[in-house]
Amino acid sequence: MASSLRLTGTALRELRIHLCQKSPESNGVRQFIENDYVDLKKGNRLFPILIRECSGIKPKIWARYEYGIEKSISVENESREKKLLM
């Protein structure tokens, strides 16, 4: 499913995933990265998808759009499946 998601051709310019390497709040994000990141990146080779790990941080997904506009959503305690639907 992640491989069929196309991120190019939209106002979206960059996707950043922030998570903690150990916290239970980041479990769903870690599962998403382990199971779906490679397929997502293969389907969007030229699109910047960045993963940022930092101890103790609350997991968020940041999106940078045209003109430098940035938005984030908290994915704390979210399941891997729910992240695929976001």
Buried (B, 14 or more C-beta within 10 A) or exposed (E): EBEEEEBEEEEBBBBBBBBBEEBEBBBBBBBBBEEBBEBBBEBBEEBEEEEEBEEEBBBBBBBBEEEEEEEEEEBBBBEBEEBBEE
